[in-house]
Amino acid sequence: MVIQVLGTGCKTCHNTVTRIEETAGKMGVQVTVQKVEDVAEIASYGVTATPGVVIGETLVHSGGLPSVSQIKQWLAEATDQSGKQER
């Protein structure tokens, strides 16, 4: 699963990447986290506060460090949806 973290490289953006990778690892979910730092691309998602988090072309978070429970929910929903699509 590809997850994009939208932001210009601030500390919170870096911490978001780390938190997503660690949480996914603990859940046994394989993810590829892509950092998107291009301002025009970030704006195209409608992000007004960074970091933004995009899963499957859907903006799921904007502004501040997401909690571990939020990330777990996103990953669970995304893996459930991808499983349903494969059936």
C-alpha positions as CSV (number, residue, x, y, z in Angstrom):
1,M,0.0,0.0,0.0
2,V,1.3,3.4,-0.9
3,I,0.8,6.3,1.6
4,Q,1.8,9.8,0.8
5,V,2.8,12.3,3.4
6,L,2.3,15.8,2.1
7,G,4.5,18.5,3.6
8,T,7.5,20.7,3.0
9,G,9.8,18.8,5.3
10,C,9.0,20.1,8.7
11,K,9.7,18.0,11.9
12,T,6.0,17.0,12.2
13,C,6.1,15.8,8.6
14,H,9.1,13.6,9.3
15,N,7.6,12.3,12.6
16,T,4.4,11.5,10.7
17,V,6.4,9.3,8.2
18,T,8.1,7.5,11.1
19,R,4.9,7.0,13.0
20,I,3.2,5.5,10.0
21,E,6.1,3.2,9.2
22,E,6.4,2.0,12.8
23,T,2.6,1.5,13.2
24,A,2.3,-0.4,9.9
25,G,5.3,-2.6,10.9
26,K,3.7,-3.5,14.2
27,M,0.5,-4.4,12.4
28,G,2.3,-6.4,9.8
29,V,1.0,-4.2,7.0
30,Q,3.4,-3.5,4.2
31,V,3.5,0.2,3.2
32,T,5.5,2.4,1.0
33,V,5.6,5.9,2.4
34,Q,6.2,8.6,-0.2
35,K,7.1,12.2,0.9
36,V,5.5,14.8,-1.3
37,E,7.2,18.2,-0.9
38,D,6.0,19.9,-4.1
39,V,3.8,22.8,-3.0
40,A,1.6,22.6,-6.1
41,E,1.0,18.9,-5.6
42,I,0.2,19.4,-2.0
43,A,-2.3,22.2,-2.8
44,S,-3.9,19.9,-5.4
45,Y,-5.2,17.7,-2.6
46,G,-6.8,20.7,-0.8
47,V,-4.3,20.6,2.1
48,T,-4.4,23.8,4.1
49,A,-2.2,22.6,7.0
50,T,0.6,20.1,6.8
51,P,1.3,17.3,7.1
52,G,-1.4,15.8,5.0
53,V,-1.8,12.1,4.6
54,V,-3.1,10.5,1.4
55,I,-4.1,6.8,1.1
56,G,-5.5,5.6,-2.2
57,E,-5.7,9.2,-3.6
58,T,-8.0,10.2,-0.6
59,L,-6.8,12.8,1.8
60,V,-7.4,11.2,5.3
61,H,-5.6,13.8,7.5
62,S,-4.5,17.4,7.4
63,G,-2.5,19.3,10.0
64,G,-0.6,18.0,13.0
65,L,0.8,14.7,14.0
66,P,-1.8,11.9,13.6
67,S,-2.2,9.6,16.6
68,V,-1.3,5.9,16.5
69,S,-5.0,5.0,16.8
70,Q,-5.8,7.1,13.8
71,I,-3.1,5.4,11.7
72,K,-4.3,2.0,12.9
73,Q,-7.8,2.8,11.7
74,W,-6.6,4.1,8.3
75,L,-4.5,1.0,7.8
76,A,-7.2,-1.4,8.9
77,E,-9.8,0.3,6.6
78,A,-7.4,0.4,3.6
79,T,-6.4,-3.3,4.0
80,D,-10.0,-4.3,4.4
81,Q,-11.0,-2.3,1.2
82,S,-8.1,-3.8,-0.8
83,G,-9.0,-7.3,0.3
84,K,-12.6,-6.7,-0.8
85,Q,-11.5,-5.5,-4.2
86,E,-9.3,-8.6,-4.8
87,R,-12.2,-11.0,-4.2
